[in-house]
Amino acid sequence: MDTDKLTFEEAYRQLTELVKKMESGEMPLADSVAAYEQGIKLKAYCEQLLKEAELKIETLKITNPNE
């Protein structure tokens, strides 16, 4: 799956679903490991999108201090 094409909301939803599945304890070990790897990618992607949003907000604050 190419996470770069997901919105933040889509990536976060997928991450949440993976966590629920893993916490259920019903996934075979190999599937759990694959889900964990995918979860790490999704988490990093969500963090990247949040940092980009924070940078945009800070830039707007600097360029438009009176607003």
N, CA, C and O atoms as a GROMACS GRO file, in nm:
protein
  268
    1MET      N    1   0.082  -0.117   0.000
    1MET     CA    2   0.000   0.000   0.000
    1MET      C    3   0.088   0.125   0.000
    1MET      O    4   0.189   0.130   0.071
    2ASP      N    5   0.050   0.224  -0.078
    2ASP     CA    6   0.126   0.348  -0.089
    2ASP      C    7   0.063   0.451   0.004
    2ASP      O    8  -0.040   0.510  -0.027
    3THR      N    9   0.126   0.473   0.119
    3THR     CA   10   0.069   0.565   0.218
    3THR      C   11   0.073   0.709   0.170
    3THR      O   12  -0.006   0.790   0.218
    4ASP      N   13   0.162   0.743   0.078
    4ASP     CA   14   0.176   0.882   0.033
    4ASP      C   15   0.050   0.936  -0.035
    4ASP      O   16   0.037   1.057  -0.053
    5LYS      N   17  -0.040   0.851  -0.072
    5LYS     CA   18  -0.162   0.896  -0.140
    5LYS      C   19  -0.282   0.904  -0.045
    5LYS      O   20  -0.392   0.939  -0.087
    6LEU      N   21  -0.260   0.872   0.081
    6LEU     CA   22  -0.369   0.874   0.179
    6LEU      C   23  -0.381   1.012   0.242
    6LEU      O   24  -0.282   1.083   0.259
    7THR      N   25  -0.503   1.048   0.278
    7THR     CA   26  -0.520   1.167   0.359
    7THR      C   27  -0.484   1.130   0.503
    7THR      O   28  -0.470   1.012   0.536
    8PHE      N   29  -0.468   1.230   0.587
    8PHE     CA   30  -0.439   1.204   0.727
    8PHE      C   31  -0.549   1.117   0.787
    8PHE      O   32  -0.521   1.020   0.858
    9GLU      N   33  -0.673   1.153   0.759
    9GLU     CA   34  -0.786   1.080   0.816
    9GLU      C   35  -0.789   0.934   0.772
    9GLU      O   36  -0.819   0.846   0.853
   10GLU      N   37  -0.758   0.909   0.646
   10GLU     CA   38  -0.755   0.770   0.596
   10GLU      C   39  -0.643   0.691   0.663
   10GLU      O   40  -0.662   0.576   0.705
   11ALA      N   41  -0.525   0.752   0.672
   11ALA     CA   42  -0.411   0.684   0.732
   11ALA      C   43  -0.438   0.656   0.880
   11ALA      O   44  -0.406   0.548   0.929
   12TYR      N   45  -0.495   0.753   0.950
   12TYR     CA   46  -0.523   0.737   1.092
   12TYR      C   47  -0.629   0.628   1.114
   12TYR      O   48  -0.619   0.549   1.208
   13ARG      N   49  -0.730   0.624   1.028
   13ARG     CA   50  -0.833   0.520   1.037
   13ARG      C   51  -0.772   0.382   1.017
   13ARG      O   52  -0.804   0.288   1.090
   14GLN      N   53  -0.685   0.369   0.917
   14GLN     CA   54  -0.620   0.240   0.892
   14GLN      C   55  -0.534   0.199   1.010
   14GLN      O   56  -0.531   0.082   1.048
   15LEU      N   57  -0.462   0.296   1.066
   15LEU     CA   58  -0.378   0.267   1.181
   15LEU      C   59  -0.462   0.220   1.299
   15LEU      O   60  -0.426   0.124   1.367
   16THR      N   61  -0.572   0.287   1.323
   16THR     CA   62  -0.662   0.249   1.432
   16THR      C   63  -0.718   0.108   1.412
   16THR      O   64  -0.727   0.031   1.507
   17GLU      N   65  -0.756   0.077   1.289
   17GLU     CA   66  -0.808  -0.057   1.259
   17GLU      C   67  -0.701  -0.164   1.281
   17GLU      O   68  -0.730  -0.271   1.335
   18LEU      N   69  -0.578  -0.136   1.240
   18LEU     CA   70  -0.470  -0.232   1.261
   18LEU      C   71  -0.448  -0.258   1.410
   18LEU      O   72  -0.432  -0.373   1.452
   19VAL      N   73  -0.449  -0.152   1.488
   19VAL     CA   74  -0.428  -0.166   1.633
   19VAL      C   75  -0.539  -0.252   1.693
   19VAL      O   76  -0.512  -0.340   1.775
   20LYS      N   77  -0.663  -0.227   1.655
   20LYS     CA   78  -0.775  -0.306   1.708
   20LYS      C   79  -0.759  -0.454   1.674
   20LYS      O   80  -0.780  -0.541   1.758
   21LYS      N   81  -0.723  -0.482   1.549
   21LYS     CA   82  -0.704  -0.621   1.507
   21LYS      C   83  -0.592  -0.688   1.586
   21LYS      O   84  -0.604  -0.803   1.628
   22MET      N   85  -0.483  -0.614   1.604
   22MET     CA   86  -0.369  -0.672   1.676
   22MET      C   87  -0.404  -0.694   1.823
   22MET      O   88  -0.363  -0.794   1.882
   23GLU      N   89  -0.478  -0.601   1.881
   23GLU     CA   90  -0.514  -0.613   2.022
   23GLU      C   91  -0.612  -0.727   2.047
   23GLU      O   92  -0.623  -0.777   2.159
   24SER      N   93  -0.685  -0.768   1.943
   24SER     CA   94  -0.782  -0.875   1.960
   24SER      C   95  -0.713  -1.008   1.991
   24SER      O   96  -0.773  -1.098   2.050
   25GLY      N   97  -0.587  -1.019   1.950
   25GLY     CA   98  -0.512  -1.142   1.975
   25GLY      C   99  -0.548  -1.256   1.884
   25GLY      O  100  -0.504  -1.369   1.905
   26GLU      N  101  -0.628  -1.229   1.783
   26GLU     CA  102  -0.674  -1.337   1.694
   26GLU      C  103  -0.593  -1.346   1.565
   26GLU      O  104  -0.619  -1.434   1.483
   27MET      N  105  -0.496  -1.257   1.546
   27MET     CA  106  -0.416  -1.261   1.424
   27MET      C  107  -0.301  -1.359   1.441
   27MET      O  108  -0.240  -1.364   1.548
   28PRO      N  109  -0.272  -1.437   1.338
   28PRO     CA  110  -0.152  -1.522   1.343
   28PRO      C  111  -0.027  -1.435   1.356
   28PRO      O  112  -0.029  -1.317   1.320
   29LEU      N  113   0.077  -1.492   1.408
   29LEU     CA  114   0.200  -1.417   1.434
   29LEU      C  115   0.252  -1.345   1.309
   29LEU      O  116   0.286  -1.227   1.316
   30ALA      N  117   0.258  -1.415   1.197
   30ALA     CA  118   0.310  -1.354   1.074
   30ALA      C  119   0.226  -1.233   1.034
   30ALA      O  120   0.280  -1.132   0.990
   31ASP      N  121   0.095  -1.245   1.048
   31ASP     CA  122   0.006  -1.133   1.015
   31ASP      C  123   0.025  -1.017   1.113
   31ASP      O  124   0.020  -0.901   1.074
   32SER      N  125   0.048  -1.050   1.238
   32SER     CA  126   0.071  -0.947   1.340
   32SER      C  127   0.199  -0.869   1.310
   32SER      O  128   0.203  -0.747   1.324
   33VAL      N  129   0.302  -0.941   1.269
   33VAL     CA  130   0.429  -0.875   1.236
   33VAL      C  131   0.411  -0.784   1.114
   33VAL      O  132   0.459  -0.671   1.114
   34ALA      N  133   0.341  -0.832   1.013
   34ALA     CA  134   0.315  -0.750   0.894
   34ALA      C  135   0.230  -0.628   0.931
   34ALA      O  136   0.255  -0.518   0.882
   35ALA      N  137   0.130  -0.648   1.016
   35ALA     CA  138   0.045  -0.537   1.060
   35ALA      C  139   0.126  -0.436   1.140
   35ALA      O  140   0.106  -0.315   1.126
   36TYR      N  141   0.217  -0.484   1.222
   36TYR     CA  142   0.303  -0.396   1.301
   36TYR      C  143   0.391  -0.310   1.209
   36TYR      O  144   0.405  -0.190   1.229
   37GLU      N  145   0.448  -0.374   1.107
   37GLU     CA  146   0.531  -0.300   1.011
   37GLU      C  147   0.449  -0.193   0.939
   37GLU      O  148   0.495  -0.080   0.922
   38GLN      N  149   0.330  -0.230   0.897
   38GLN     CA  150   0.243  -0.134   0.829
   38GLN      C  151   0.202  -0.023   0.926
   38GLN      O  152   0.194   0.093   0.887
   39GLY      N  153   0.177  -0.059   1.050
   39GLY     CA  154   0.140   0.040   1.151
   39GLY      C  155   0.250   0.142   1.174
   39GLY      O  156   0.222   0.261   1.191
   40ILE      N  157   0.375   0.097   1.174
   40ILE     CA  158   0.487   0.189   1.191
   40ILE      C  159   0.492   0.288   1.074
   40ILE      O  160   0.517   0.407   1.094
   41LYS      N  161   0.469   0.239   0.954
   41LYS     CA  162   0.468   0.327   0.837
   41LYS      C  163   0.354   0.429   0.846
   41LYS      O  164   0.373   0.547   0.818
   42LEU      N  165   0.237   0.381   0.884
   42LEU     CA  166   0.122   0.471   0.895
   42LEU      C  167   0.143   0.576   1.003
   42LEU      O  168   0.108   0.692   0.985
   43LYS      N  169   0.199   0.534   1.115
   43LYS     CA  170   0.226   0.627   1.226
   43LYS      C  171   0.323   0.736   1.181
   43LYS      O  172   0.300   0.855   1.206
   44ALA      N  173   0.430   0.697   1.114
   44ALA     CA  174   0.528   0.793   1.066
   44ALA      C  175   0.466   0.889   0.965
   44ALA      O  176   0.495   1.009   0.966
   45TYR      N  177   0.381   0.837   0.880
   45TYR     CA  178   0.316   0.919   0.779
   45TYR      C  179   0.221   1.020   0.845
   45TYR      O  180   0.219   1.137   0.806
   46CYS      N  181   0.145   0.975   0.944
   46CYS     CA  182   0.055   1.066   1.016
   46CYS      C  183   0.135   1.175   1.087
   46CYS      O  184   0.097   1.292   1.085
   47GLU      N  185   0.246   1.137   1.149
   47GLU     CA  186   0.331   1.235   1.216
   47GLU      C  187   0.387   1.337   1.117
   47GLU      O  188   0.396   1.456   1.148
   48GLN      N  189   0.425   1.291   1.000
   48GLN     CA  190   0.477   1.380   0.896
   48GLN      C  191   0.370   1.480   0.855
   48GLN      O  192   0.397   1.600   0.844
   49LEU      N  193   0.248   1.432   0.832
   49LEU     CA  194   0.140   1.522   0.791
   49LEU      C  195   0.109   1.624   0.900
   49LEU      O  196   0.082   1.740   0.870
   50LEU      N  197   0.112   1.581   1.026
   50LEU     CA  198   0.087   1.674   1.136
   50LEU      C  199   0.196   1.780   1.144
   50LEU      O  200   0.166   1.898   1.166
   51LYS      N  201   0.321   1.741   1.126
   51LYS     CA  202   0.432   1.838   1.129
   51LYS      C  203   0.418   1.939   1.015
   51LYS      O  204   0.442   2.058   1.034
   52GLU      N  205   0.379   1.890   0.898
   52GLU     CA  206   0.359   1.980   0.784
   52GLU      C  207   0.247   2.080   0.813
   52GLU      O  208   0.259   2.198   0.780
   53ALA      N  209   0.140   2.033   0.874
   53ALA     CA  210   0.028   2.121   0.909
   53ALA      C  211   0.072   2.225   1.012
   53ALA      O  212   0.035   2.342   1.002
   54GLU      N  213   0.150   2.182   1.111
   54GLU     CA  214   0.200   2.275   1.212
   54GLU      C  215   0.289   2.382   1.149
   54GLU      O  216   0.281   2.499   1.185
   55LEU      N  217   0.374   2.341   1.056
   55LEU     CA  218   0.461   2.437   0.987
   55LEU      C  219   0.379   2.539   0.909
   55LEU      O  220   0.411   2.658   0.910
   56LYS      N  221   0.275   2.494   0.842
   56LYS     CA  222   0.190   2.586   0.767
   56LYS      C  223   0.123   2.685   0.860
   56LYS      O  224   0.116   2.804   0.829
   57ILE      N  225   0.076   2.637   0.973
   57ILE     CA  226   0.011   2.726   1.070
   57ILE      C  227   0.110   2.827   1.124
   57ILE      O  228   0.078   2.946   1.132
   58GLU      N  229   0.229   2.784   1.160
   58GLU     CA  230   0.332   2.876   1.209
   58GLU      C  231   0.369   2.978   1.103
   58GLU      O  232   0.388   3.096   1.134
   59THR      N  233   0.380   2.935   0.978
   59THR     CA  234   0.412   3.027   0.869
   59THR      C  235   0.301   3.130   0.854
   59THR      O  236   0.329   3.249   0.835
   60LEU      N  237   0.177   3.087   0.862
   60LEU     CA  238   0.065   3.181   0.852
   60LEU      C  239   0.066   3.280   0.968
   60LEU      O  240   0.035   3.398   0.949
   61LYS      N  241   0.100   3.234   1.085
   61LYS     CA  242   0.108   3.324   1.201
   61LYS      C  243   0.215   3.429   1.181
   61LYS      O  244   0.197   3.545   1.218
   62ILE      N  245   0.327   3.389   1.123
   62ILE     CA  246   0.439   3.482   1.102
   62ILE      C  247   0.407   3.582   0.990
   62ILE      O  248   0.434   3.701   1.004
   63THR      N  249   0.350   3.534   0.881
   63THR     CA  250   0.323   3.621   0.766
   63THR      C  251   0.198   3.706   0.786
   63THR      O  252   0.183   3.809   0.720
   64ASN      N  253   0.109   3.666   0.877
   64ASN     CA  254  -0.014   3.740   0.905
   64ASN      C  255  -0.030   3.758   1.055
   64ASN      O  256  -0.125   3.705   1.113
   65PRO      N  257   0.059   3.832   1.121
   65PRO     CA  258   0.056   3.839   1.267
   65PRO      C  259  -0.067   3.909   1.324
   65PRO      O  260  -0.102   3.885   1.440
   66ASN      N  261  -0.134   3.994   1.247
   66ASN     CA  262  -0.251   4.067   1.297
   66ASN      C  263  -0.381   3.991   1.281
   66ASN      O  264  -0.485   4.037   1.328
   67GLU      N  265  -0.378   3.879   1.217
   67GLU     CA  266  -0.502   3.804   1.191
   67GLU      C  267  -0.520   3.690   1.286
   67GLU      O  268  -0.619   3.618   1.278
   0.00000   0.00000   0.00000
